[in-house]
Amino acid sequence: MKKLFIPLLSVAFVLTSCNSSQEAVAQTNTPQTPLTSKTSTYWQQHVDYDMSIDMDVNTFKYKGNQTLKYTNNSPDVLNRVYYHLYFNAFQPGSEMDVRSRSIADPDRRVGDRISKLQPDEIGYIKVNALTQNGTTLTHETVGTVLEVNLSKPIQPGETVTFKMDFDAQVPVQIRRSGRNNAEGVALSMTQWYPKLAEYDFEGWHADPYIGREFHGVWGDFDVKLTIDKNYVVGGTGYQQGEAKINGSKKTLHFKAPKVHDFTWAADPDFIHDTMQVPNGPLLHFYYKKDLEQTYLDNWKNLQPKTVELMQYFSENIGKYPYEQYSVIQGGDGGMEYAMCTLITGQRKFGSLVGVTAHELAHSWFQFLLATNEAKHEWMDEGFTSYISDLAMNEVMNENKSFPTEGAYKSYYGLAKSGIEQPQSTHADRYNYNGAYGVSAYSKGEVFLAQLGYIIGEENLAKTLKKYFADFSFKHPRPIDIIRSAEKVSGLELDWYLMDWTQTTNTIDYAVDSVEGSKITLSRKALMPMPLDLKVEYTDGTTEDIYIPLQMMRGEKPTTATILKDWAWAYPTYEFTAKKAVKSVEIDPKQRMADIDKTNNKK
């Protein structure tokens, strides 16, 4: 989800939105087959959705029939299942409503708006009937989660069929989903269907929808949508043939292979443009024809830039595997979905390209590398922010020498604010929305940028490609990006993952003294790091020096003079330079997130 800037406690913060290692598994494995090999015990569940939806655009109510074929690839016997009913969050008294009104810094897009919704404005999904292999099941709706007792346990390797009838109402647009958003888009249909919760080696992930983002089961979708024939529809999947007209309505048929979500948007006034990416997907653009001319021009100019962005990400992460991608006006800012994004469209050109860059990058960091956003939000948001900043620097000719600098500055504000929580905090458990935003976006971005400082930029580039090759179409965890980096670099990096993401330890190294040719450095804070130094001698010459961190068990590629290792527990480090020293500077390129740079040079 695209970041927005809000103030928090006088600090500028960013807000939007198994095994020790999951080894590489060839993508040729069918999704129905447990992803295992002689060297891996990784597995993931699989679900196929077959849905028929009939939407009434006048009442914003719809009826649905859903057939799920669910394959239990786990080694466990399952006695229950859970569904997410996300639209139930948009009701007065819901957890989303109460949390928004009680958190110290409410998201301004939500505030107290849910509490004021009238019965014909709320969202809901009501399950009328549910069967397992033809047998009626008992179930209970608890907020945004449907708790289902099975008629018969699902055995390891077994595939069962669930059939459901449900009624639903689209809420007034408040957060991500809804009808009639602020720019007049009729339907932003995200998280709109009963969605089976994920089960993995940690158990069920049936989190209530309180404010954050999502986690889903990989599978194939087959969706038939019946809607007013005048509405233009775009979103996830490939349309199968022409629409079938029946009176005042039409039925559209979509198929989406190997995704973990399905989204669509519709409006009678959408313009629909397309542009082909050379050796890549067909891009679709949906935006309102009644936009001011400046915005209409921006949407036209956005299209070739999106081609460049798609090419950048495919080249620097891994090839986009689907045949289409859609940029759709809708929602409440910018939010990523399978094969598409919903973004607000009344933007300056730079902002329009920027939000598209961010959401498009999420196609890799979340919709192909499908992390659990409730538990590891910094992986998808931070990694997306990192690669989209690099892409914008190139595509928009920004020519920044330090394109991730803004993320560092934002992180420094959080680290010094006194309200930081570890990145291992569940996304809904942050005391402040602002702290969550900076932790997920900025600190997550710095995680990758600083990893480049630690292992070398070329190794970081190789790491991203290996991570994608090994874990696309899976559910990677934090250890997986670190193991990818270790395999590329040959360095030990568990300390970095632990200190940066599981604690609020900070980095602070200092130059204590320079006496002739003798230099004394000190570690002021808890987090360890290797050090880059620039030494200027009294004769006017300079030398780059590298001090390895002992627990890394090696060094990054460097042309600098390499000194002896610094063991973390020793608070000071001394060495003698080649000749008389004029000055010493720690990390002259400022790629290390040292929270106090006033003591970095002497």
Secondary structure per residue as TSV (DSSP state, phi and psi in degrees):
chain	resnum	aa	ss	phi	psi
A	1	M	-	360.0	144.6
A	2	K	-	-73.2	143.2
A	3	K	-	-81.4	146.8
A	4	L	E	-123.7	156.8
A	5	F	E	-103.9	129.4
A	6	I	E	-136.5	154.3
A	7	P	E	-83.1	146.7
A	8	L	E	-148.7	116.1
A	9	L	T	49.7	43.9
A	10	S	T	66.0	14.7
A	11	V	E	-118.5	138.9
A	12	A	E	-78.8	115.3
A	13	F	E	-115.2	163.7
A	14	V	E	-105.6	133.2
A	15	L	E	-132.9	143.0
A	16	T	-	-87.3	360.0
A	17	S	-	360.0	360.0
A	18	C	-	360.0	-84.0
A	19	N	-	-130.4	172.2
A	20	S	S	-62.3	-24.3
A	21	S	S	-152.9	131.6
A	22	Q	-	-87.3	110.7
A	23	E	-	-77.0	164.3
A	24	A	-	-63.6	137.8
A	25	V	-	-130.7	133.5
A	26	A	-	-61.5	138.9
A	27	Q	T	-71.1	-5.7
A	28	T	T	-74.3	-12.9
A	29	N	S	-60.1	135.5
A	30	T	-	-72.6	146.8
A	31	P	T	-60.4	-27.3
A	32	Q	T	-72.4	-16.4
A	33	T	S	-93.8	133.6
A	34	P	-	-55.0	134.4
A	35	L	-	-82.9	82.7
A	36	T	-	-129.1	160.7
A	37	S	B	-155.4	-178.0
A	38	K	T	-63.5	-24.9
A	39	T	T	-108.5	5.3
A	40	S	B	-143.5	142.9
A	41	T	-	-116.3	20.5
A	42	Y	-	-67.4	139.9
A	43	W	-	-144.0	159.6
A	44	Q	-	-149.4	151.3
A	45	Q	-	-74.1	166.1
A	46	H	E	-141.2	137.8
A	47	V	E	-140.4	134.2
A	48	D	E	-106.0	129.6
A	49	Y	E	-103.9	131.2
A	50	D	E	-125.4	111.1
A	51	M	E	-129.1	142.1
A	52	S	E	-122.1	125.5
A	53	I	E	-124.7	135.2
A	54	D	E	-121.1	109.8
A	55	M	E	-101.2	131.8
A	56	D	E	-100.6	108.1
A	57	V	T	-75.9	-9.9
A	58	N	T	-86.5	-39.9
A	59	T	T	-98.6	-11.3
A	60	F	T	61.1	28.6
A	61	K	E	-109.5	152.0
A	62	Y	E	-146.5	154.2
A	63	K	E	-112.9	144.5
A	64	G	E	-136.6	143.3
A	65	N	E	-119.4	130.3
A	66	Q	E	-132.6	130.4
A	67	T	E	-119.7	122.0
A	68	L	E	-113.2	133.8
A	69	K	E	-108.7	110.7
A	70	Y	E	-110.7	123.0
A	71	T	E	-106.0	123.1
A	72	N	-	-87.7	93.0
A	73	N	-	-84.7	0.3
A	74	S	S	-79.4	165.1
A	75	P	S	-83.7	5.6
A	76	D	S	-104.1	151.0
A	77	V	-	-85.2	128.7
A	78	L	E	-101.9	124.1
A	79	N	E	-100.7	-8.8
A	80	R	E	-153.0	165.0
A	81	V	E	-136.8	165.2
A	82	Y	E	-133.2	145.7
A	83	Y	E	-118.8	148.1
A	84	H	E	-89.4	133.5
A	85	L	-	-120.1	74.2
A	86	Y	G	-60.7	-36.1
A	87	F	G	-62.4	-19.8
A	88	N	G	-66.2	-13.3
A	89	A	G	-67.3	-23.0
A	90	F	S	-95.7	60.1
A	91	Q	S	-139.7	139.5
A	92	P	T	-53.8	134.4
A	93	G	T	88.3	-2.2
A	94	S	S	-68.3	165.7
A	95	E	H	-62.2	-37.6
A	96	M	H	-62.0	-43.6
A	97	D	H	-61.7	-51.6
A	98	V	H	-67.0	-41.8
A	99	R	H	-63.9	-39.8
A	100	S	H	-63.0	-35.8
A	101	R	H	-85.7	-9.5
A	102	S	H	-112.9	-16.8
A	103	I	S	-70.6	152.9
A	104	A	S	-63.3	-34.2
A	105	D	S	-130.5	81.7
A	106	P	-	-58.2	146.5
A	107	D	-	-64.5	121.7
A	108	R	T	-64.4	-20.8
A	109	R	T	-72.5	-22.2
A	110	V	T	-105.9	-59.8
A	111	G	T	50.6	-125.9
A	112	D	T	-107.2	18.0
A	113	R	T	-64.0	-37.0
A	114	I	G	-63.7	-38.2
A	115	S	G	-63.9	-19.1
A	116	K	G	-99.7	1.0
A	117	L	-	-67.8	137.5
A	118	Q	-	-88.3	165.1
A	119	P	T	-53.3	-35.2
A	120	D	T	-86.1	4.6
A	121	E	T	-112.7	-14.6
A	122	I	-	-72.7	168.0
A	123	G	-	-106.5	148.6
A	124	Y	E	-159.5	156.7
A	125	I	E	-131.0	117.7
A	126	K	E	-111.7	119.9
A	127	V	E	-85.9	119.1
A	128	N	E	-91.1	-35.9
A	129	A	E	-155.4	144.0
A	130	L	E	-148.1	130.0
A	131	T	E	-129.0	154.1
A	132	Q	E	-119.2	113.3
A	133	N	T	49.4	39.7
A	134	G	T	90.2	-9.5
A	135	T	E	-96.2	129.0
A	136	T	E	-64.8	136.9
A	137	L	-	-110.4	149.8
A	138	T	E	-89.1	142.6
A	139	H	E	-153.5	159.7
A	140	E	E	-138.8	132.6
A	141	T	E	-88.3	120.1
A	142	V	E	-120.9	93.3
A	143	G	T	64.4	-117.8
A	144	T	T	-99.0	14.1
A	145	V	E	-125.6	133.6
A	146	L	E	-98.4	118.9
A	147	E	E	-95.3	124.5
A	148	V	E	-122.3	124.7
A	149	N	E	-92.1	126.1
A	150	L	E	-79.3	149.1
A	151	S	E	-76.4	-25.1
A	152	K	E	-152.0	133.6
A	153	P	E	-58.3	148.1
A	154	I	E	-93.0	119.1
A	155	Q	-	-81.0	157.1
A	156	P	T	-55.3	131.7
A	157	G	T	84.4	-5.1
A	158	E	-	-86.3	145.0
A	159	T	E	-111.6	128.9
A	160	V	E	-122.8	161.6
A	161	T	E	-114.7	124.4
A	162	F	E	-108.7	132.7
A	163	K	E	-120.5	137.4
A	164	M	E	-139.7	140.4
A	165	D	E	-111.0	135.9
A	166	F	E	-147.5	155.9
A	167	D	E	-115.8	149.4
A	168	A	E	-151.2	160.5
A	169	Q	E	-133.8	133.4
A	170	V	-	-78.3	125.8
A	171	P	-	-74.2	159.6
A	172	V	B	-55.1	135.9
A	173	Q	S	-63.2	120.0
A	174	I	-	-125.0	-56.2
A	175	R	S	-135.5	112.0
A	176	R	S	68.1	-64.1
A	177	S	S	-94.3	168.2
A	178	G	E	132.1	-178.2
A	179	R	E	-109.6	149.6
A	180	N	S	51.5	65.3
A	181	N	-	-68.6	179.2
A	182	A	T	-60.6	-21.9
A	183	E	T	-100.7	8.2
A	184	G	-	87.0	11.5
A	185	V	-	-74.3	128.4
A	186	A	S	-65.4	-49.9
A	187	L	E	-136.3	118.2
A	188	S	E	-112.5	95.3
A	189	M	E	-100.9	86.1
A	190	T	S	-120.4	139.8
A	191	Q	S	52.0	49.5
A	192	W	-	-105.1	-7.3
A	193	Y	S	-121.8	159.0
A	194	P	-	-62.4	116.6
A	195	K	E	-114.9	121.8
A	196	L	E	-62.7	133.2
A	197	A	-	-72.4	154.9
A	198	E	E	-82.3	142.7
A	199	Y	E	-124.1	127.8
A	200	D	E	-140.9	-161.6
A	201	F	T	-63.6	-17.0
A	202	E	T	-90.5	-5.2
A	203	G	E	103.4	-157.9
A	204	W	E	-76.0	144.8
A	205	H	E	-117.9	71.6
A	206	A	-	-102.4	54.5
A	207	D	-	-68.0	138.7
A	208	P	-	-66.3	154.6
A	209	Y	-	-88.5	102.7
A	210	I	S	-109.3	-34.5
A	211	G	S	-177.6	-24.5
A	212	R	S	-95.5	-156.0
A	213	E	-	-106.5	-151.2
A	214	F	-	-130.9	169.5
A	215	H	-	-151.0	132.6
A	216	G	-	-143.4	166.0
A	217	V	-	-89.0	133.6
A	218	W	-	-66.7	143.9
A	219	G	E	178.5	-170.2
A	220	D	E	-113.3	141.6
A	221	F	E	-116.7	137.7
A	222	D	E	-130.5	109.3
A	223	V	E	-125.8	127.7
A	224	K	E	-111.7	120.1
A	225	L	E	-114.7	122.1
A	226	T	E	-105.3	126.9
A	227	I	E	-153.6	165.3
A	228	D	E	-48.0	133.2
A	229	K	T	-67.3	-15.3
A	230	N	T	-86.5	-6.5
A	231	Y	-	-85.2	137.9
A	232	V	E	-95.6	129.9
A	233	V	E	-120.4	135.4
A	234	G	E	-141.4	158.2
A	235	G	E	160.2	-144.5
A	236	T	S	-70.5	146.3
A	237	G	S	90.7	174.8
A	238	Y	E	-107.8	127.4
A	239	Q	E	-70.4	134.5
A	240	Q	-	-98.4	98.7
A	241	G	S	71.9	-168.4
A	242	E	S	-84.4	156.6
A	243	A	-	-63.3	146.2
A	244	K	E	-99.2	120.0
A	245	I	E	-90.9	134.3
A	246	N	E	-140.2	96.1
A	247	G	T	67.4	-125.3
A	248	S	T	-87.8	1.9
A	249	K	E	-121.5	164.7
A	250	K	E	-134.8	155.1
A	251	T	E	-117.5	124.0
A	252	L	E	-106.7	141.8
A	253	H	E	-119.9	124.3
A	254	F	E	-123.8	145.2
A	255	K	E	-127.9	137.3
A	256	A	E	-134.5	107.9
A	257	P	E	-86.4	143.4
A	258	K	E	53.5	60.2
A	259	V	E	-133.2	171.1
A	260	H	S	-126.8	24.6
A	261	D	-	-167.8	164.4
A	262	F	-	-144.8	125.5
A	263	T	-	-132.3	147.5
A	264	W	E	-148.9	159.7
A	265	A	E	-138.3	152.8
A	266	A	E	-150.1	144.5
A	267	D	E	-161.7	142.8
A	268	P	T	-71.6	-15.1
A	269	D	T	-110.1	19.2
A	270	F	E	-71.5	132.9
A	271	I	E	-83.1	140.3
A	272	H	E	-123.3	109.2
A	273	D	E	-110.2	157.9
A	274	T	E	-133.9	155.4
A	275	M	E	-151.3	132.8
A	276	Q	E	-88.2	131.2
A	277	V	-	-85.1	124.4
A	278	P	T	-55.2	126.4
A	279	N	T	56.5	30.8
A	280	G	S	-146.7	-160.7
A	281	P	-	-79.4	166.1
A	282	L	E	-85.8	125.1
A	283	L	E	-90.6	137.9
A	284	H	E	-116.6	142.8
A	285	F	E	-130.6	125.8
A	286	Y	E	-123.0	122.1
A	287	Y	E	-153.6	156.5
A	288	K	E	-70.9	134.4
A	289	K	T	-73.7	-15.9
A	290	D	T	-92.9	12.9
A	291	L	S	-63.5	152.9
A	292	E	-	-58.8	153.6
A	293	Q	H	-57.2	-37.3
A	294	T	H	-59.1	-43.6
A	295	Y	H	-70.8	-37.2
A	296	L	H	-60.7	-41.8
A	297	D	H	-63.4	-41.1
A	298	N	H	-60.1	-41.3
A	299	W	H	-67.2	-34.0
A	300	K	H	-67.8	-44.4
A	301	N	H	-71.2	-23.5
A	302	L	H	-62.9	-30.5
A	303	Q	H	-63.6	-49.8
A	304	P	H	-66.2	-29.7
A	305	K	H	-66.6	-36.0
A	306	T	H	-66.3	-34.9
A	307	V	H	-59.2	-47.0
A	308	E	H	-63.2	-39.9
A	309	L	H	-64.4	-44.5
A	310	M	H	-58.7	-42.1
A	311	Q	H	-66.6	-38.9
A	312	Y	H	-63.0	-48.8
A	313	F	H	-67.0	-40.0
A	314	S	H	-63.0	-36.2
A	315	E	H	-75.3	-36.6
A	316	N	H	-99.1	-10.6
A	317	I	T	-121.4	-60.2
A	318	G	-	174.2	157.0
A	319	K	-	-66.0	131.3
A	320	Y	-	-61.9	125.7
A	321	P	-	-93.0	-9.8
A	322	Y	S	-94.2	169.9
A	323	E	S	-92.7	-8.8
A	324	Q	E	-150.2	159.7
A	325	Y	E	-149.4	139.0
A	326	S	E	-122.1	134.0
A	327	V	E	-106.7	117.3
A	328	I	E	-125.4	130.6
A	329	Q	E	-69.8	128.8
A	330	G	-	163.7	-173.0
A	331	G	T	67.4	-150.3
A	332	D	T	-132.8	16.4
A	333	G	S	169.7	-90.6
A	334	G	E	-158.4	129.1
A	335	M	E	-149.7	136.9
A	336	E	E	-89.5	144.7
A	337	Y	E	-145.9	174.9
A	338	A	T	-65.4	121.5
A	339	M	T	63.0	11.8
A	340	C	E	-163.3	168.0
A	341	T	E	-139.0	152.1
A	342	L	E	-109.8	126.6
A	343	I	E	-135.5	151.0
A	344	T	-	-73.8	146.1
A	345	G	-	-108.0	-11.2
A	346	Q	-	-89.7	76.8
A	347	R	-	-133.8	155.9
A	348	K	-	-64.6	159.1
A	349	F	H	-60.5	-45.2
A	350	G	H	-60.4	-39.7
A	351	S	H	-67.3	-39.0
A	352	L	H	-64.4	-42.8
A	353	V	H	-67.3	-40.5
A	354	G	H	-62.3	-45.8
A	355	V	H	-68.1	-35.7
A	356	T	H	-66.0	-41.7
A	357	A	H	-58.8	-46.1
A	358	H	H	-63.9	-50.0
A	359	E	H	-69.0	-36.6
A	360	L	H	-63.8	-39.7
A	361	A	H	-61.5	-27.5
A	362	H	T	-64.2	-19.6
A	363	S	T	-59.7	-28.0
A	364	W	T	-90.0	-57.2
A	365	F	T	-91.2	73.1
A	366	Q	T	152.7	-48.7
A	367	F	T	-90.2	-10.2
A	368	L	T	-114.7	-40.3
A	369	L	B	-101.1	84.2
A	370	A	-	-86.1	76.4
A	371	T	-	-69.3	158.2
A	372	N	-	-78.7	105.3
A	373	E	T	-68.5	-21.8
A	374	A	T	-72.3	-31.2
A	375	K	T	-104.0	-30.0
A	376	H	-	-131.5	49.8
A	377	E	H	-60.8	-27.3
A	378	W	H	-67.4	-22.3
A	379	M	H	-72.1	-47.6
A	380	D	H	-78.8	-43.6
A	381	E	H	-71.6	-44.0
A	382	G	H	-68.5	-43.1
A	383	F	H	-68.3	-37.8
A	384	T	H	-61.7	-44.7
A	385	S	H	-61.9	-39.6
A	386	Y	H	-62.0	-54.7
A	387	I	H	-71.9	-30.3
A	388	S	H	-74.2	-31.7
A	389	D	H	-64.1	-40.8
A	390	L	H	-66.6	-39.8
A	391	A	H	-65.7	-44.9
A	392	M	H	-61.8	-36.8
A	393	N	H	-60.4	-35.5
A	394	E	H	-86.9	-50.6
A	395	V	H	-66.7	-36.6
A	396	M	T	-96.9	9.4
A	397	N	T	52.1	45.7
A	398	E	-	-75.2	-26.7
A	399	N	-	57.6	38.0
A	400	K	-	-82.6	134.6
A	401	S	S	-77.5	-19.3
A	402	F	-	-137.4	71.9
A	403	P	T	-66.2	-16.7
A	404	T	T	-98.3	11.3
A	405	E	H	-59.3	-38.4
A	406	G	H	-61.1	-36.6
A	407	A	H	-65.2	-41.0
A	408	Y	H	-59.9	-46.4
A	409	K	H	-62.8	-41.1
A	410	S	H	-63.7	-42.6
A	411	Y	H	-61.6	-41.9
A	412	Y	H	-58.0	-39.3
A	413	G	H	-61.4	-42.6
A	414	L	H	-66.4	-45.6
A	415	A	H	-61.0	-29.5
A	416	K	T	-96.4	-1.2
A	417	S	T	-81.2	-22.2
A	418	G	S	84.8	2.2
A	419	I	-	-119.6	11.0
A	420	E	-	-68.5	142.1
A	421	Q	-	-121.7	155.7
A	422	P	-	-60.1	151.5
A	423	Q	T	-67.7	-13.7
A	424	S	T	-78.2	-2.8
A	425	T	S	-65.3	136.7
A	426	H	-	-58.7	140.5
A	427	A	G	-56.7	-29.4
A	428	D	G	-86.2	-4.1
A	429	R	G	-102.1	9.9
A	430	Y	-	-74.9	142.4
A	431	N	S	-71.8	-26.4
A	432	Y	-	-131.9	136.3
A	433	N	H	-58.4	-40.1
A	434	G	H	-63.6	-40.0
A	435	A	H	-65.4	-40.2
A	436	Y	H	-59.4	-47.2
A	437	G	H	-60.0	-46.8
A	438	V	I	-68.8	-39.7
A	439	S	I	-62.0	-45.2
A	440	A	I	-71.8	-50.6
A	441	Y	I	-84.6	-60.5
A	442	S	I	-76.6	-50.8
A	443	K	I	-66.1	-33.6
A	444	G	H	-64.6	-38.4
A	445	E	H	-67.5	-42.3
A	446	V	H	-63.2	-33.2
A	447	F	H	-51.2	-48.9
A	448	L	H	-73.1	-46.5
A	449	A	H	-59.2	-42.9
A	450	Q	H	-72.2	-29.1
A	451	L	H	-60.2	-35.8
A	452	G	H	-63.4	-36.7
A	453	Y	H	-63.4	-39.3
A	454	I	H	-74.9	-45.5
A	455	I	H	-105.3	-9.0
A	456	G	-	101.8	141.5
A	457	E	H	-62.7	-39.8
A	458	E	H	-64.6	-38.9
A	459	N	H	-66.7	-34.9
A	460	L	H	-64.2	-44.3
A	461	A	H	-59.7	-41.8
A	462	K	H	-67.1	-35.2
A	463	T	H	-63.0	-44.6
A	464	L	H	-60.9	-40.1
A	465	K	H	-70.1	-37.4
A	466	K	H	-68.6	-42.1
A	467	Y	H	-57.3	-44.7
A	468	F	H	-65.6	-45.5
A	469	A	H	-62.7	-36.6
A	470	D	H	-84.3	-28.6
A	471	F	H	-127.3	5.5
A	472	S	T	-65.3	147.8
A	473	F	T	65.4	24.2
A	474	K	B	-134.2	-169.0
A	475	H	-	-119.9	78.2
A	476	P	-	-68.7	154.8
A	477	R	-	-119.2	173.3
A	478	P	H	-54.8	-38.8
A	479	I	H	-61.7	-25.8
A	480	D	H	-71.9	-38.0
A	481	I	H	-68.7	-36.4
A	482	I	H	-68.5	-41.8
A	483	R	H	-65.5	-36.5
A	484	S	H	-60.4	-44.0
A	485	A	H	-65.6	-38.4
A	486	E	H	-65.3	-41.1
A	487	K	H	-68.1	-34.1
A	488	V	H	-73.4	-45.6
A	489	S	H	-91.0	-23.5
A	490	G	-	77.2	9.8
A	491	L	-	-101.7	157.6
A	492	E	-	-92.4	124.0
A	493	L	-	-129.3	10.9
A	494	D	H	-60.4	-33.6
A	495	W	H	-59.6	-37.5
A	496	Y	H	-68.1	-46.2
A	497	L	H	-59.7	-44.4
A	498	M	H	-65.9	-54.2
A	499	D	H	-66.3	-41.8
A	500	W	H	-74.9	-37.6
A	501	T	H	-105.4	-22.8
A	502	Q	H	-106.3	-3.6
A	503	T	S	-136.2	176.7
A	504	T	-	-110.7	24.0
A	505	N	-	-57.6	145.8
A	506	T	-	-117.4	169.0
A	507	I	B	-106.4	129.2
A	508	D	-	-155.9	104.1
A	509	Y	E	-111.4	150.1
A	510	A	E	-137.5	151.3
A	511	V	E	-90.6	110.9
A	512	D	E	-81.0	-45.1
A	513	S	E	-157.6	151.3
A	514	V	E	-130.7	112.5
A	515	E	E	-127.1	98.8
A	516	G	T	67.4	-111.2
A	517	S	T	-106.3	1.5
A	518	K	E	-94.0	128.4
A	519	I	E	-122.0	134.0
A	520	T	E	-121.3	126.0
A	521	L	E	-114.0	159.4
A	522	S	E	-143.5	153.0
A	523	R	E	-100.9	116.9
A	524	K	-	-93.1	-26.4
A	525	A	S	-116.8	179.1
A	526	L	S	-81.0	-29.6
A	527	M	-	-78.0	129.9
A	528	P	-	-80.7	155.1
A	529	M	-	-156.5	150.8
A	530	P	-	-73.8	160.2
A	531	L	E	-124.5	134.6
A	532	D	E	-97.6	132.5
A	533	L	E	-126.4	149.9
A	534	K	E	-120.8	120.9
A	535	V	E	-107.6	127.1
A	536	E	E	-106.6	126.8
A	537	Y	E	-92.8	162.0
A	538	T	T	-67.1	-17.3
A	539	D	T	-87.6	5.4
A	540	G	S	94.3	-9.7
A	541	T	-	-83.2	163.7
A	542	T	E	-130.4	160.3
A	543	E	E	-145.3	134.7
A	544	D	E	-89.5	133.1
A	545	I	E	-127.9	141.7
A	546	Y	E	-123.4	127.6
A	547	I	E	-111.2	108.5
A	548	P	-	-68.9	152.8
A	549	L	B	-89.3	124.1
A	550	Q	G	-57.0	-40.0
A	551	M	G	-72.2	-8.0
A	552	M	G	-77.0	-22.1
A	553	R	-	59.3	41.0
A	554	G	S	160.4	-173.7
A	555	E	-	-132.2	153.9
A	556	K	-	-74.2	160.2
A	557	P	S	-60.6	129.3
A	558	T	-	-157.2	151.6
A	559	T	S	-97.2	-0.7
A	560	A	S	-73.7	162.1
A	561	T	E	-70.8	125.1
A	562	I	E	-96.8	124.6
A	563	L	-	-97.0	-176.9
A	564	K	-	-68.4	157.1
A	565	D	-	-63.7	151.8
A	566	W	B	-107.2	115.1
A	567	A	-	-78.7	133.8
A	568	W	T	-56.7	-40.8
A	569	A	T	-66.0	-20.1
A	570	Y	-	-80.6	120.7
A	571	P	S	-74.3	-19.1
A	572	T	E	-128.0	161.5
A	573	Y	E	-145.2	128.7
A	574	E	E	-121.5	145.1
A	575	F	E	-153.2	160.8
A	576	T	E	-110.6	123.8
A	577	A	-	-77.9	173.8
A	578	K	S	-67.3	-30.9
A	579	K	S	-156.4	-175.7
A	580	A	-	-61.2	135.6
A	581	V	E	-104.6	134.9
A	582	K	E	-90.2	-45.7
A	583	S	E	-154.7	158.7
A	584	V	E	-134.1	134.5
A	585	E	E	-128.2	130.1
A	586	I	E	-84.5	132.2
A	587	D	-	51.4	65.0
A	588	P	T	-61.5	-26.5
A	589	K	T	-85.7	-5.7
A	590	Q	-	58.4	41.2
A	591	R	-	-94.1	-6.3
A	592	M	S	-95.3	132.7
A	593	A	-	-82.6	61.2
A	594	D	B	-76.5	122.0
A	595	I	S	-78.3	-12.2
A	596	D	-	-132.9	99.4
A	597	K	G	-89.4	-3.3
A	598	T	G	-69.0	-21.7
A	599	N	G	-106.3	15.4
A	600	N	S	-87.1	-5.8
A	601	K	B	-141.2	140.3
A	602	K	-	-152.1	360.0
